[in-house]
Amino acid sequence: MEAKGKTVGIIGLGLIGGSIALRLKEKGYTTHVLGVDLNDKAASEALSLGIIDQKSSLEELMEQADVAIVAIPVDATKKLLSALLDRCEANQVVLDMGSTKSVIAKVVESHSNRSNYVACHPIAGTENNGPSAAFPKLFENKVNIICDKELSAESALNTALEITNHLGMRTKYMDSIEHDRHIAY
């Protein structure tokens, strides 16, 4: 059973976040994309390019989104993730797309809403950045790594898999420490 028409919130509207939004809209997974970016110029550009449908605050995003996707640098994710999970309702899912996982995993390991969170690492990118660099096929035929899947609720994992399938990715599973060691090599 595939859920359509979910409201998706994207935090970080550059290459990764913007490309996710474009693909999920293209595939009909979402009918409405909320966007947050610390750089208001980037948020305005994402809105004008049709990447997002509405600029939002983090508070509005967590009130309205079925899924919140964090596509910002790892250090910023470490600072933000607990606050997002504090606002997370039982039916919401939070995904992060950071490139390292063990430091993020440590921050939320004992959070009461940890099961609503799925740690993802899509192995994709280009040398370009910002909203104008985003394109819907960035993730096609690439690998996504989900870390520490046993700590995520089955419904959260299913949502993450729906999204990565819509992105055109193959999913692998790893422990977050094993992931970081593997990626370092």
C-alpha positions in Angstrom: 0.0 0.0 0.0 1.5 3.3 -1.1 0.6 6.5 0.6 0.2 9.5 -1.8 -0.2 13.1 -1.1 1.8 13.4 2.1 3.0 16.8 3.2 6.8 16.8 3.2 9.0 19.3 5.0 12.6 19.8 3.7 15.2 21.4 6.0 18.1 22.6 3.8 17.1 23.5 0.2 20.4 22.9 -1.6 21.3 20.1 -4.0 20.2 17.3 -1.8 17.1 18.7 -0.2 16.0 20.4 -3.4 16.5 17.3 -5.5 14.5 15.2 -3.0 11.6 17.7 -3.2 11.6 17.8 -7.0 11.6 14.0 -7.3 8.9 13.5 -4.7 6.7 16.0 -6.4 7.4 14.5 -9.8 6.5 11.0 -8.6 3.3 12.3 -6.9 4.4 11.3 -3.4 3.7 14.7 -2.1 1.1 17.3 -2.8 2.8 20.0 -0.7 6.4 20.7 0.2 7.3 23.1 3.0 10.9 24.4 3.0 13.2 25.8 5.6 16.7 27.2 5.0 18.8 29.5 7.2 19.7 31.4 4.0 16.5 33.3 3.1 17.8 33.9 -0.4 18.1 30.1 -1.0 14.6 29.6 0.4 13.2 32.3 -1.9 15.1 30.8 -4.9 13.7 27.3 -4.0 10.2 28.8 -3.9 10.6 30.6 -7.3 12.0 27.5 -8.9 9.0 25.4 -7.7 11.2 23.2 -5.5 9.0 24.0 -2.5 5.4 25.3 -2.3 5.8 27.3 0.9 8.6 28.8 2.9 8.2 27.8 6.5 9.6 28.0 10.0 10.8 24.9 11.8 7.8 25.1 14.1 5.3 25.3 11.2 7.1 22.5 9.4 6.8 20.2 12.4 3.1 21.1 12.9 2.2 20.4 9.2 4.5 17.9 7.7 4.0 14.1 7.7 7.7 13.7 7.0 10.5 16.0 7.8 13.7 15.5 5.8 16.9 17.1 7.2 19.4 17.9 4.4 21.9 20.1 6.2 25.5 19.6 7.3 26.1 17.0 10.0 27.2 19.5 12.7 23.9 21.5 12.2 21.9 18.2 12.2 23.5 17.3 15.5 22.2 20.5 17.0 18.8 20.4 15.4 17.6 16.7 15.5 16.7 16.5 19.2 14.5 19.7 18.9 12.7 18.2 15.9 12.1 14.9 17.7 10.8 17.0 20.7 8.1 18.3 18.4 7.5 15.0 16.6 4.0 13.5 16.8 3.4 9.7 16.9 2.6 9.6 13.1 5.4 11.8 11.9 8.8 10.6 10.6 12.1 12.5 10.6 14.8 11.5 8.2 18.3 12.9 8.0 20.5 12.7 4.9 23.9 13.4 6.5 27.1 11.8 5.4 28.2 10.6 8.8 26.0 8.8 11.3 27.6 7.8 14.6 27.8 11.3 16.0 24.1 12.0 15.1 23.0 8.6 16.4 24.7 9.3 19.8 22.8 12.6 20.2 19.3 10.9 19.8 20.0 7.4 21.1 17.9 7.8 24.2 15.3 10.3 22.9 11.7 9.3 23.7 10.8 9.7 20.0 13.9 8.0 18.6 11.7 5.4 16.8 10.2 8.2 14.6 13.7 8.9 13.2 15.5 7.1 10.3 19.2 7.7 9.7 19.8 7.8 5.9 22.8 8.5 3.8 22.1 8.8 0.1 25.4 8.3 -1.8 24.8 11.0 -4.4 25.9 14.5 -5.2 27.6 16.8 -7.7 30.1 19.6 -7.4 27.3 22.1 -7.5 25.2 23.4 -4.7 22.2 25.6 -3.9 18.6 25.3 -5.1 19.5 25.9 -8.7 21.8 22.8 -8.7 18.8 20.5 -7.7 17.4 18.1 -10.2 15.0 15.2 -9.8 17.2 12.4 -11.1 20.1 13.0 -8.7 19.5 9.8 -6.8 18.5 7.5 -9.6 20.3 4.2 -9.5 22.4 5.3 -6.4 22.7 3.6 -3.0 21.0 4.8 0.2 22.3 3.5 3.5 19.9 3.3 6.4 21.8 3.0 9.7 20.6 1.4 13.0 17.3 0.3 11.5 16.4 -1.7 14.6 16.0 1.6 16.5 13.4 2.9 14.0 9.7 2.0 14.1 8.6 -0.3 11.3 6.2 2.5 10.0 9.1 5.0 10.0 11.3 2.5 8.1 8.5 1.9 5.6 8.2 5.6 5.0 11.9 6.0 4.5 11.8 3.1 2.0 8.9 4.6 0.1 10.8 7.8 -0.2 14.1 6.2 -1.3 12.2 4.0 -3.8 10.6 7.1 -5.3 14.0 8.6 -5.5 15.1 5.6 -7.5 17.6 4.3 -4.9 18.7 0.9 -3.7 18.8 0.6 0.1 21.5 -1.1 2.2 21.6 -1.4 6.0 24.5 -0.8 8.3 25.3 0.0 11.9 26.1 3.7 12.2 29.7 3.0 13.4 30.3 0.5 10.7 28.8 3.0 8.2 31.2 5.7 9.2 34.2 3.4 9.1 33.2 2.1 5.7 32.6 5.6 4.3 36.0 6.8 5.7 37.7 4.2 3.5 
